């Protein structure tokens, strides 16, 4: 899971304009400049991943693995299903999909924001991929993790000693 470039945009909460019934693949490729090329890359890549731009329909907040897994545990126990969540190889980092613009305004030690002008490695939902996997796969609805809930869950996870 990598991100490069600058981030920007404005804040927001809740989901995106994703329509109900749309597949997870269709929702993800809607972020791509060329959706057909994205699908082709997923099918042909030996790793089962593609690069997608952040900042249009989602940003990603990348958290150290121990804190990220503990935060996800808090979110799933205390709230509705969170938005999509990625983990890199070995679960060293966990990435929470949040509303566009969140990365530009997020300030937290050890948390990296991936937003407008950056790209992230994304595996195809439902398939094994090399290096990156879904902890919570997208469901196609456009649901994203609310940044305020994510922050509270991070604080609770940190208070419990997650690292």
Beta strands, then each sheet from edge to edge (+ up, - down):
strand 1: 49-53
strand 2: 59-64
strand 3: 85-88
strand 4: 93-98
strand 5: 112-114
strand 6: 119-123
strand 7: 132-136
sheet 1: 1+ 6-
sheet 2: 5+ 2- 4+ 3- 7+
end
